[in-house]
Amino acid sequence: MIDICINEKSGVVVQYAAPNTPCLNIPDKFFKGDYLETLFLPQQNGGGRIVIGMGEERLGENEILELTAKAMKMVKEKEIPETSVDVSFFVHTLGCGVIERIVQGIYLGLYAVPAWNKQEKKDYRVSLAGIDETYREECRIYIERGAHLAEGICFARDVVNTPGNLLRPKAFADAVMQLLEDTETEVECIDYGKLCEMKMEGLVHVGKSSKFKPCLLIMRYRGDKENKTVRAFVGKGVTCDTGGYCLKPASSMAGIKGDMAGGAAAAGAVYALAKNKVKTNVTGIIPICENRISDDSMLPGDVIGSYGGKKVEILNTDAEGRLILADAVSYAVREEHASEMIDIATLTGAVVNLLGFSIAGVLSDDEKLYESFSNAFEKSGERYLRIPYYKEHEKMIQSEIADIKNMGESYCGTITAGLFIRAFAESRPWLHIDIAGTAWVEQPVFEYQSAGATGAGVTTLYYLGEQSGKRGAL
């Protein structure tokens, strides 16, 4: 548990320091104040100081997030239960809104990957010091907002880090429902029998190979009762992906438990929007399943149906994410009447080859939607690159024996995977996010990450929803 309060004394003080800060009385050979440089100065009474260098560059909110997370990692390393963070400089220069990012930094820096051989999580009490009486109530609001968003990120990290045998499809759905229990969000879970009746064949054909059957989770948050427009966040929820009969190589098997990071991001974002009562309307949809092998599994060459009515030629059973997302996108259009479509998934290895582990790929067919998304990720600090596509790419997924095929050529894999999903959006403004490279890191790229799941996408989806809420329309 993390308890954050204002101006209460704690044993260890965290202080941000610019280079050559004379008041610190620390010789240069011990501390220069470079960006992310950290020094711990213990005291005999059990207290002390953690000094974190701000560097010489101008700091924005994302750098402050990283600085705070770095300091909190030392708090965790030193097992310091009570800490004060001096935020006076940032509040006075950037305003109370910066508290939201500082709180995120506290949560993410203290985040610990769940370990199933340990039962107890450590509790931390953090006080934000240096806030004038005049601003305290406003700062408390930002503390609450930042905490809710950080909780959404930590939830996404927790479920993605969970071993596949401990997070079957129904268990994932239950975890999301429990997360949203105390929010004004309507949650519905459609079970396997109903999916079969609905002819949601993409999700059914992928998930039926496992004895842990698929389900479809719908999260309806309506924060703007006067507005009927709804934006859909559709997240891939494959809790175990062996690749089916197109079996993944052994070297890729260790990461198959995290193929539901897109669904986790959608859930985390809906949670934060609902807890912060953002004035917007969002429907989150997660098609959840395992992709395994059985005597009833899909085979390359099969032709199956889809909820949108298209016949799909199966060329690769490891290209399963687009099949279940296609059904979920069709459901969002036809049943939820979504006005805009955002899908998010750990979808292709091709995007990792293209952009590595710090940038996610994006495709979109709508300039206004992409502009809103761009504003959102500029605020969140996450990195995305828009990938172009043209008619020749659309032709790559045309099938001679069905309406569409689930694989293109041996190149342009990220593009054709996205375009497959777009084919089911029925002309709604559409944006596709491929987080295959950014949802998991072996070595953290930024200080607010830890090895393993990153919670990629949660903050950007949240700020996209918050942005539309501030406009009063989607």
Long-range contacts (C-beta under 8 A, 24 or more apart in sequence): 1-121, 1-123, 1-124, 2-106, 2-107, 2-110, 2-123, 2-124, 2-126, 2-147, 3-123, 3-124, 3-125, 3-126, 4-103, 4-106, 4-126, 4-127, 4-128, 4-143, 4-147, 5-125, 5-126, 5-127, 5-128, 6-127, 6-128, 6-129, 6-131, 6-136, 6-139, 6-140, 6-143, 7-127, 7-128, 7-129, 7-130, 7-131, 7-136, 8-84, 8-127, 9-84, 9-127, 10-82, 10-83, 10-84, 10-125, 10-126, 10-127, 11-46, 11-47, 11-48, 11-80, 11-81, 11-82, 11-83, 12-47, 12-48, 12-49, 12-50, 12-75, 12-78, 12-80, 12-82, 12-83, 12-84, 13-47, 13-48, 13-49, 13-50, 13-83, 13-84, 13-85, 13-86, 13-129, 14-49, 14-50, 14-52, 14-68, 14-71, 14-75, 14-83, 14-84, 14-85, 14-86, 15-49, 15-50, 15-51, 15-52, 15-86, 16-52, 16-54, 16-67, 16-86, 16-89, 16-90, 17-51, 17-52, 17-53, 17-54, 18-53, 18-54, 18-55, 18-56, 19-53, 19-54, 19-55, 19-56, 24-51, 26-51, 35-63, 35-67, 36-66, 36-67, 36-70, 36-447, 38-70, 38-71, 38-74, 40-74, 40-78, 50-74, 50-75, 50-83, 61-94, 61-97, 61-98, 61-101, 61-379, 61-381, 62-101, 62-381, 64-90, 64-94, 64-98, 64-101, 64-102, 64-105, 65-101, 65-102, 65-104, 65-105, 65-108, 65-381, 65-448, 66-105, 66-446, 66-447, 66-448, 67-105, 67-447, 68-101, 68-102, 68-104, 68-105, 68-106, 68-109, 69-105, 69-106, 69-108, 69-109, 69-446, 69-447, 69-448, 70-109, 70-447, 71-105, 71-109, 72-105, 72-106, 72-108, 72-109, 72-110, 72-126, 73-109, 73-110, 73-447, 75-109, 75-110, 75-124, 76-109, 76-110, 76-112, 76-122, 76-124, 79-122, 80-124, 81-122, 81-123, 81-124, 81-125, 82-124, 82-125, 82-126, 82-127, 83-124, 83-125, 83-126, 83-127, 84-126, 84-127, 84-128, 84-129, 85-126, 85-127, 85-128, 85-129, 86-129, 86-130, 87-128, 87-129, 87-130, 87-131, 88-129, 88-130, 88-131, 89-130, 91-130, 91-131, 91-135, 91-139, 96-135, 96-138, 96-139, 96-142, 97-142, 98-142, 99-128, 99-139, 99-142, 99-143, 99-146, 100-142, 100-143, 100-145, 100-146, 100-149, 101-146, 102-128, 102-146, 103-142, 103-143, 103-145, 103-146, 103-147, 103-150, 104-146, 104-149, 104-150, 104-153, 104-448, 104-459, 105-448, 106-150, 107-146, 107-147, 107-150, 107-151, 107-153, 107-154, 108-150, 108-153, 108-154, 108-448, 108-449, 108-450, 109-447, 109-448, 111-154, 111-157, 111-450, 112-450, 113-157, 113-161, 113-450, 113-451, 113-452, 113-453, 114-158, 114-161, 114-162, 116-163, 116-166, 144-276, 145-276, 148-271, 148-272, 148-275, 148-276, 149-272, 149-276, 149-458, 149-459, 149-462, 151-271, 151-272, 151-275, 152-267, 152-268, 152-269, 152-271, 152-272, 152-455, 152-458, 152-462, 153-268, 153-455, 153-458, 153-459, 154-455, 155-179, 155-264, 155-267, 155-268, 155-271, 155-455, 156-261, 156-264, 156-265, 156-267, 156-268, 156-453, 156-455, 156-456, 156-457, 156-458, 157-450, 157-452, 157-453, 157-454, 157-455, 158-453, 159-260, 159-264, 160-257, 160-258, 160-260, 160-261, 160-264, 160-439, 160-440, 160-452, 160-453, 160-455, 161-258, 161-452, 161-453, 162-257, 163-257, 164-239, 164-240, 164-256, 164-257, 164-290, 167-239, 167-257, 167-260, 168-212, 168-239, 168-290, 169-207, 169-210, 169-212, 169-213, 169-214, 169-215, 169-237, 169-239, 169-288, 169-289, 169-290, 170-212, 170-213, 170-215, 171-239, 172-237, 172-239, 172-260, 172-263, 172-286, 172-288, 173-215, 173-217, 173-286, 173-288, 176-217, 176-219, 176-263, 176-267, 176-286, 177-217, 179-267, 179-271, 180-219, 180-267, 180-270, 180-271, 180-274, 183-221, 183-271, 183-274, 183-275, 184-221, 184-222, 184-223, 184-274, 184-277, 185-219, 185-220, 185-221, 185-270, 185-271, 185-274, 186-219, 186-220, 186-221, 186-222, 187-217, 187-218, 187-219, 187-220, 188-217, 188-218, 188-220, 189-215, 189-216, 189-217, 189-218, 190-215, 190-216, 190-217, 190-218, 191-215, 198-307, 199-305, 199-307, 200-306, 200-307, 200-327, 200-331, 201-304, 201-305, 201-306, 201-307, 201-327, 202-287, 202-304, 202-306, 202-307, 202-312, 202-323, 202-324, 202-326, 202-327, 203-287, 203-289, 203-307, 203-323, 203-324, 203-327, 203-328, 205-298, 205-302, 205-304, 205-323, 206-238, 206-244, 206-289, 206-291, 206-298, 206-320, 206-323, 206-324, 207-288, 207-289, 207-290, 207-291, 207-324, 208-294, 208-296, 208-297, 209-244, 209-290, 209-291, 209-292, 209-293, 209-294, 209-296, 209-297, 209-298, 210-240, 210-289, 210-290, 210-291, 210-292, 210-294, 212-290, 213-289, 214-287, 214-288, 214-289, 214-290, 214-324, 215-288, 215-289, 216-285, 216-286, 216-287, 216-288, 216-327, 216-328, 216-331, 217-263, 217-284, 217-285, 217-286, 217-288, 218-283, 218-284, 218-285, 218-331, 218-336, 219-266, 219-267, 219-270, 219-282, 219-283, 219-284, 219-285, 219-286, 220-283, 220-336, 221-270, 221-273, 221-274, 221-280, 221-281, 221-282, 221-283, 221-284, 222-281, 223-273, 223-274, 223-277, 223-278, 223-279, 223-280, 223-281, 223-282, 223-469, 224-279, 224-280, 224-281, 224-469, 224-472, 227-281, 227-472, 227-473, 227-474, 228-281, 229-281, 229-339, 229-473, 229-474, 230-281, 230-282, 230-283, 230-336, 230-337, 230-338, 230-339, 230-474, 231-280, 231-281, 231-282, 231-283, 231-338, 231-339, 231-340, 231-342, 231-464, 231-465, 231-468, 231-474, 232-282, 232-283, 232-284, 232-285, 232-329, 232-332, 232-336, 232-338, 232-340, 232-341, 232-342, 233-266, 233-269, 233-270, 233-282, 233-283, 233-284, 233-285, 233-342, 233-344, 233-461, 234-266, 234-284, 234-285, 234-286, 234-287, 234-325, 234-328, 234-329, 234-332, 234-341, 234-342, 234-343, 234-344, 235-260, 235-262, 235-263, 235-264, 235-265, 235-266, 235-267, 235-284, 235-285, 235-286, 235-343, 235-344, 235-345, 236-260, 236-261, 236-262, 236-263, 236-286, 236-287, 236-321, 236-324, 236-325, 236-343, 236-344, 236-345, 236-346, 236-347, 237-262, 237-263, 237-264, 237-286, 237-287, 237-288, 237-289, 237-324, 238-288, 238-289, 238-290, 238-291, 238-320, 238-321, 238-324, 239-288, 239-289, 239-290, 240-290, 240-291, 240-292, 241-290, 241-291, 241-318, 241-320, 241-321, 242-291, 242-292, 242-293, 243-291, 243-317, 243-318, 244-291, 244-292, 244-293, 244-297, 244-298, 244-317, 244-318, 244-320, 245-293, 245-297, 245-298, 245-299, 245-300, 245-317, 246-300, 246-316, 246-317, 246-318, 246-319, 247-293, 247-318, 248-318, 255-440, 258-346, 258-439, 258-440, 258-453, 259-291, 259-321, 259-346, 260-286, 260-288, 261-345, 261-346, 261-435, 261-439, 261-440, 261-453, 261-456, 261-457, 262-343, 262-344, 262-345, 262-346, 262-347, 262-433, 262-435, 262-439, 262-457, 263-287, 263-288, 264-453, 264-455, 264-458, 265-344, 265-435, 265-439, 265-455, 265-456, 265-457, 265-458, 265-461, 266-344, 266-457, 266-461, 268-455, 268-458, 268-461, 268-462, 269-457, 269-458, 269-459, 269-461, 269-462, 269-465, 272-458, 272-462, 273-462, 273-465, 273-466, 273-469, 276-466, 278-465, 278-466, 278-469, 279-469, 279-470, 279-472, 280-465, 280-466, 280-468, 280-469, 280-474, 281-474, 282-465, 283-332, 283-336, 283-338, 285-328, 285-331, 285-332, 285-336, 286-328, 287-324, 287-325, 287-327, 287-328, 289-324, 291-317, 291-318, 291-320, 303-401, 303-402, 306-330, 306-424, 307-331, 307-334, 308-333, 308-334, 308-424, 308-426, 310-402, 310-403, 310-404, 310-423, 310-424, 311-399, 311-402, 311-403, 311-404, 312-399, 312-402, 312-403, 312-404, 312-405, 312-406, 313-399, 313-401, 313-402, 313-404, 313-405, 313-406, 314-405, 314-406, 315-405, 315-406, 315-407, 316-406, 316-407, 319-406, 319-407, 319-417, 321-345, 321-346, 321-347, 321-417, 322-347, 322-406, 322-417, 322-420, 322-421, 323-406, 325-421, 326-420, 326-421, 326-423, 326-424, 327-424, 329-421, 329-424, 329-425, 330-424, 330-426, 333-424, 333-425, 333-426, 333-428, 334-426, 338-428, 339-428, 339-429, 339-474, 340-366, 340-369, 340-428, 340-429, 340-430, 340-431, 340-474, 341-425, 341-428, 341-429, 341-430, 341-431, 342-369, 342-373, 342-430, 342-431, 342-432, 342-433, 342-461, 342-464, 343-421, 343-430, 343-431, 343-432, 343-433, 344-432, 344-433, 344-435, 344-457, 344-461, 345-433, 345-434, 345-435, 345-436, 346-434, 346-435, 346-436, 346-439, 346-440, 347-414, 347-417, 347-418, 347-434, 347-436, 348-413, 348-414, 348-417, 348-434, 348-436, 349-413, 349-436, 350-412, 350-413, 350-414, 350-417, 351-413, 351-414, 351-434, 351-436, 351-437, 352-436, 352-437, 354-387, 354-414, 355-385, 355-437, 356-437, 357-437, 357-438, 357-441, 357-445, 358-383, 358-437, 358-438, 358-445, 358-446, 359-383, 359-384, 359-385, 359-437, 359-438, 360-384, 360-385, 360-433, 360-434, 360-435, 360-437, 360-438, 360-456, 360-457, 361-385, 361-387, 361-414, 361-433, 361-434, 362-386, 362-387, 362-431, 362-432, 362-433, 362-434, 363-387, 363-389, 363-414, 363-415, 363-418, 363-419, 363-422, 363-431, 363-432, 364-429, 364-430, 364-431, 364-432, 365-422, 365-429, 365-430, 366-429, 366-430, 366-431, 368-429, 369-429, 369-430, 369-431, 370-431, 372-464, 372-467, 372-468, 373-431, 373-460, 373-464, 375-463, 375-467, 376-460, 376-461, 376-463, 376-464, 376-467, 377-460, 377-463, 379-463, 379-467, 380-459, 380-460, 380-462, 380-463, 381-459, 382-438, 382-456, 382-457, 382-459, 382-460, 383-438, 384-433, 384-460, 387-414, 387-415, 387-418, 389-415, 389-418, 389-419, 393-419, 394-419, 397-423, 433-457
